[in-house]
Amino acid sequence: MFIFKRVSHLQEWVHQKRAEGASIGFIPTMGALHSGHLSLVEKSKSDCQATMVSIFVNPKQFNDPDDLIKYPRPVEKDIELLYNNGVDVLFLPEVEDIYPPGVATTIDFDAGEAAETMEGKFRPGHFDGMAEVVHRLLRITTPDMLFMGQKDYQQFSIIRKLIDDFALSVQLVMCPTVREENGLAMSSRNERLDLSVRQKAGLIHQLLSEGKTLFENGTSVADIRRKFFDTLEKADFKPEYFEVVDGYTLLPVETPDDAQQIVACCAVYAGEVRLIDNLIWKNS
């Protein structure tokens, strides 16, 4: 596995692979890798002839400075995981490589209403920073395919619009959420949970699954949301939001007939750790 820290070195490798006729898959991450990330690696390896992973903790995605400071950075462990799972290249840039002094990296991109709800409402500016860094990484790496996880569904939807708006020649692939044994969506943040809390946090996915059945049987979104909040609060969690949305526009829906794809999305605090999850309730 090659490890590149400089843009020019990475691009030389990409140029060589292009000359060989190889297709290239790319997985952007912020490190603290887990089985969810590795499932993206496996998908890339099955669909492409070469696989790149980036690790870059993007400061522009954190509206809370303390969250940025606390974000785990086990780089040596991450390198070992990527090597053992057959990744071809790790791109490990510094901030000045992604945002060079004197170089304009901001983009004229409006994600619209999709960025104003859920994560956009509670983490102002998050999607501006996320879209900017993904656009920058795609311009640097020029992959054929971009692999992202379903767990960050809102992020996926916004990147889909980014690719369309800028007519980027990359195919976006969404991979299913990988879960712990109790149903908790795998996340780098899970490492910060106490063991007992981590075990109880499977309740989030359980309620999303129960909500799907209720929704299909005609229960209102308001009643499902009320049950979601009440049950989690009684278990000492603090739900932040629970929304049922159109899978393309991310606008709210009320009944199964309102959209072809419907997704239930939520954010929940387990102590100081903020967890997000979602479940596709309809896909036709």
C-alpha positions as CSV (number, residue, x, y, z in Angstrom):
1,M,0.0,0.0,0.0
2,F,1.3,3.4,-1.0
3,I,0.8,6.3,1.5
4,F,0.8,9.8,-0.1
5,K,0.8,13.0,1.9
6,R,1.3,15.4,-1.1
7,V,-1.3,16.0,-3.8
8,S,1.3,15.8,-6.6
9,H,2.5,12.4,-5.5
10,L,-1.0,11.0,-5.4
11,Q,-1.8,12.5,-8.8
12,E,1.3,10.8,-10.3
13,W,0.0,7.5,-9.1
14,V,-3.5,8.2,-10.5
15,H,-2.0,9.2,-13.8
16,Q,-0.1,5.9,-13.9
17,K,-3.2,3.9,-13.2
18,R,-5.1,5.7,-15.9
19,A,-2.3,4.9,-18.3
20,E,-2.8,1.2,-17.4
21,G,-6.5,1.4,-18.0
22,A,-7.4,0.7,-14.4
23,S,-10.7,1.9,-12.9
24,I,-10.3,3.7,-9.5
25,G,-12.6,3.7,-6.5
26,F,-12.4,6.3,-3.8
27,I,-13.5,6.4,-0.1
28,P,-13.1,9.7,1.7
29,T,-13.0,9.3,5.5
30,M,-12.0,11.2,8.7
31,G,-10.2,8.1,10.1
32,A,-11.0,6.1,13.2
33,L,-11.9,3.4,10.8
34,H,-14.3,0.5,11.6
35,S,-16.1,-2.3,9.8
36,G,-18.4,0.2,8.2
37,H,-15.5,1.8,6.4
38,L,-14.1,-1.6,5.5
39,S,-17.3,-2.6,3.8
40,L,-16.9,0.4,1.5
41,V,-13.3,-0.9,0.8
42,E,-14.7,-4.3,-0.1
43,K,-17.3,-2.8,-2.4
44,S,-14.7,-0.7,-4.1
45,K,-12.3,-3.7,-4.5
46,S,-15.2,-5.7,-6.1
47,D,-16.2,-2.9,-8.5
48,C,-12.8,-1.3,-9.3
49,Q,-9.3,-2.3,-10.2
50,A,-7.7,0.1,-7.7
51,T,-8.9,1.5,-4.4
52,M,-7.9,4.8,-2.7
53,V,-8.9,5.9,0.8
54,S,-8.3,9.3,2.3
55,I,-8.0,10.2,5.9
56,F,-8.6,13.9,6.6
57,V,-10.3,15.4,9.7
58,N,-11.8,18.3,8.0
59,P,-12.0,21.3,10.4
60,K,-14.7,23.0,8.3
61,Q,-17.2,20.3,9.2
62,F,-17.1,20.9,12.9
63,N,-19.4,23.7,14.2
64,D,-18.3,22.7,17.8
65,P,-14.5,23.2,18.4
66,D,-14.6,20.7,21.3
67,D,-16.0,18.1,18.9
68,L,-13.0,18.6,16.6
69,I,-10.5,18.3,19.4
70,K,-12.1,15.2,20.8
71,Y,-12.4,13.5,17.4
72,P,-10.4,10.2,17.5
73,R,-7.2,10.0,15.4
74,P,-5.8,6.5,15.7
75,V,-3.7,6.9,12.5
76,E,-1.4,3.9,13.0
77,K,-4.3,1.6,13.6
78,D,-6.1,2.9,10.6
79,I,-3.0,2.3,8.4
80,E,-2.8,-1.2,9.6
81,L,-6.5,-1.9,8.9
82,L,-6.2,-0.5,5.4
83,Y,-3.1,-2.4,4.6
84,N,-4.6,-5.7,5.9
85,N,-7.7,-5.1,3.8
86,G,-5.9,-4.6,0.5
87,V,-6.2,-0.9,-0.1
88,D,-3.9,0.3,-2.8
89,V,-3.4,3.9,-1.7
90,L,-3.9,6.0,1.5
91,F,-4.1,9.7,0.9
92,L,-3.1,11.4,4.2
93,P,-3.0,15.1,3.6
94,E,-2.5,18.0,6.0
95,V,-4.9,21.0,6.1
96,E,-2.5,23.1,3.9
97,D,-2.7,20.4,1.2
98,I,-6.4,20.5,1.1
99,Y,-6.8,24.2,1.6
100,P,-3.5,25.7,0.3
101,P,-2.8,29.3,1.5
102,G,-3.7,31.8,-1.2
103,V,-5.8,29.2,-3.2
104,A,-9.5,29.7,-3.5
105,T,-11.2,26.4,-2.5
106,T,-14.7,27.6,-1.7
107,I,-17.4,26.6,-4.2
108,D,-20.5,28.2,-5.4
109,F,-22.9,25.4,-4.4
110,D,-26.4,25.6,-2.9
111,A,-27.7,22.3,-1.6
112,G,-31.1,23.9,-1.1
113,E,-33.7,22.7,1.3
114,A,-31.9,19.3,1.7
115,A,-29.2,21.1,3.7
116,E,-31.5,23.1,5.9
117,T,-33.3,20.2,7.8
118,M,-32.0,17.6,10.3
119,E,-28.2,17.9,10.4
120,G,-28.3,21.2,8.7
121,K,-30.6,22.6,11.3
122,F,-28.6,21.4,14.3
123,R,-25.1,21.8,12.9
124,P,-25.1,25.1,10.9
125,G,-22.3,25.3,8.3
126,H,-21.6,21.5,8.5
127,F,-22.7,20.8,5.0
128,D,-20.9,23.8,3.5
129,G,-17.6,22.4,4.9
130,M,-18.5,18.9,3.9
131,A,-19.4,19.8,0.3
132,E,-16.3,21.9,-0.1
133,V,-13.9,19.2,1.1
134,V,-15.6,16.4,-1.0
135,H,-15.5,18.6,-4.1
136,R,-11.8,19.4,-3.4
137,L,-11.0,15.7,-2.8
138,L,-12.8,14.7,-6.0
139,R,-10.9,17.3,-8.0
140,I,-7.6,16.0,-6.5
141,T,-8.2,12.2,-6.8
142,T,-10.4,12.1,-10.0
143,P,-11.8,8.6,-9.3
144,D,-14.2,6.7,-11.4
145,M,-16.4,5.7,-8.4
146,L,-17.1,7.3,-5.1
147,F,-18.3,5.0,-2.2
148,M,-20.3,6.4,0.7
149,G,-22.2,4.8,3.5
150,Q,-26.0,5.0,4.1
151,K,-25.5,5.9,7.7
152,D,-24.8,9.5,6.6
153,Y,-27.9,9.6,4.3
154,Q,-28.3,13.3,4.3
155,Q,-24.6,13.7,3.4
156,F,-25.0,11.2,0.6
157,S,-28.0,13.1,-0.8
158,I,-26.1,16.4,-0.8
159,I,-23.1,14.9,-2.5
160,R,-25.4,13.4,-5.2
161,K,-26.6,17.0,-5.9
162,L,-23.0,18.3,-5.8
163,I,-21.9,15.8,-8.4
164,D,-24.9,16.7,-10.6
165,D,-24.5,20.5,-10.2
166,F,-20.8,20.4,-11.1
167,A,-21.2,17.7,-13.7
168,L,-18.4,15.7,-12.1
169,S,-17.5,12.5,-14.0
170,V,-17.8,10.1,-11.0
171,Q,-20.3,7.4,-10.2
172,L,-21.7,7.7,-6.6
173,V,-22.4,4.4,-4.9
174,M,-24.3,4.1,-1.5
175,C,-23.4,1.1,0.6
176,P,-25.6,-0.3,3.4
177,T,-25.1,0.7,7.0
178,V,-23.0,-1.8,8.9
179,R,-24.3,-2.4,12.4
180,E,-23.0,-3.8,15.7
181,E,-24.6,-7.0,17.0
182,N,-27.3,-5.0,18.9
183,G,-28.2,-2.9,15.8
184,L,-26.3,0.2,16.7
185,A,-24.9,1.8,13.5
186,M,-21.1,1.6,13.4
187,S,-19.5,4.9,13.9
188,S,-16.1,6.3,15.0
189,R,-18.0,8.0,17.8
190,N,-19.1,4.7,19.3
191,E,-15.6,4.3,20.8
192,R,-16.4,7.2,23.2
193,L,-19.5,5.4,24.6
194,D,-19.4,3.6,28.0
195,L,-19.9,-0.1,27.4
196,S,-23.3,-0.2,29.1
197,V,-24.5,2.8,27.1
198,R,-23.2,1.3,23.9
199,Q,-25.2,-1.9,24.6
200,K,-28.4,0.1,25.3
201,A,-27.9,2.3,22.2
202,G,-29.2,-0.6,20.0
203,L,-32.6,0.8,21.0
204,I,-32.3,3.5,18.3
205,H,-32.3,1.0,15.5
206,Q,-35.0,-1.1,17.2
207,L,-37.3,2.0,17.3
208,L,-36.6,2.9,13.7
209,S,-37.5,-0.7,12.7
210,E,-40.7,-0.6,14.8
211,G,-41.6,2.8,13.3
212,K,-41.4,1.3,9.8
213,T,-44.0,-1.3,10.6
214,L,-46.2,1.3,12.3
215,F,-45.9,3.7,9.3
216,E,-46.8,0.9,6.9
217,N,-49.9,0.2,9.0
218,G,-51.2,3.7,9.0
219,T,-49.8,5.2,12.2
220,S,-49.1,8.9,11.8
221,V,-45.6,10.3,11.8
222,A,-46.4,12.5,14.8
223,D,-47.4,9.4,16.8
224,I,-44.3,7.5,15.8
225,R,-42.1,10.5,16.6
226,R,-43.7,10.8,20.0
227,K,-43.1,7.1,20.8
228,F,-39.5,7.5,19.6
229,F,-38.8,10.4,21.9
230,D,-40.6,9.0,24.9
231,T,-39.0,5.6,24.8
232,L,-35.5,7.0,24.3
233,E,-35.9,9.6,27.0
234,K,-37.1,6.9,29.5
235,A,-33.9,5.0,28.7
236,D,-31.8,8.1,29.5
237,F,-31.0,9.1,26.0
238,K,-31.7,12.6,24.6
239,P,-33.3,12.5,21.1
240,E,-32.5,15.6,19.0
241,Y,-34.6,15.0,16.0
242,F,-36.6,12.3,14.2
243,E,-37.8,13.0,10.7
244,V,-39.5,11.0,8.0
245,V,-38.5,12.4,4.6
246,D,-38.5,11.9,0.8
247,G,-35.3,10.0,0.0
248,Y,-34.5,12.4,-2.9
249,T,-35.6,15.9,-1.7
250,L,-35.4,15.3,2.1
251,L,-38.7,17.1,2.5
252,P,-41.1,15.7,5.1
253,V,-43.6,13.0,4.2
254,E,-46.7,12.0,6.1
255,T,-47.9,8.8,4.4
256,P,-46.4,5.9,2.4
257,D,-47.9,7.3,-0.8
258,D,-46.1,10.6,-0.6
259,A,-42.8,9.5,-2.2
260,Q,-41.2,6.6,-4.0
261,Q,-38.4,6.5,-1.5
262,I,-39.0,7.3,2.2
263,V,-36.3,7.4,4.9
264,A,-36.6,7.9,8.6
265,C,-33.6,9.8,10.0
266,C,-32.6,10.7,13.6
267,A,-30.0,12.1,15.9
268,V,-29.7,11.0,19.5
269,Y,-27.4,12.0,22.3
270,A,-26.0,9.3,24.5
271,G,-24.5,11.3,27.2
272,E,-22.1,13.7,25.4
273,V,-21.9,11.5,22.3
274,R,-24.1,12.4,19.4
275,L,-25.3,9.4,17.3
276,I,-27.1,9.5,13.9
277,D,-28.9,6.8,12.1
278,N,-31.6,6.2,9.5
279,L,-33.6,3.4,8.0
280,I,-35.2,3.3,4.5
281,W,-38.9,2.7,5.1
282,K,-39.9,2.6,1.4
283,N,-37.9,2.1,-1.8
284,S,-39.9,1.5,-5.0
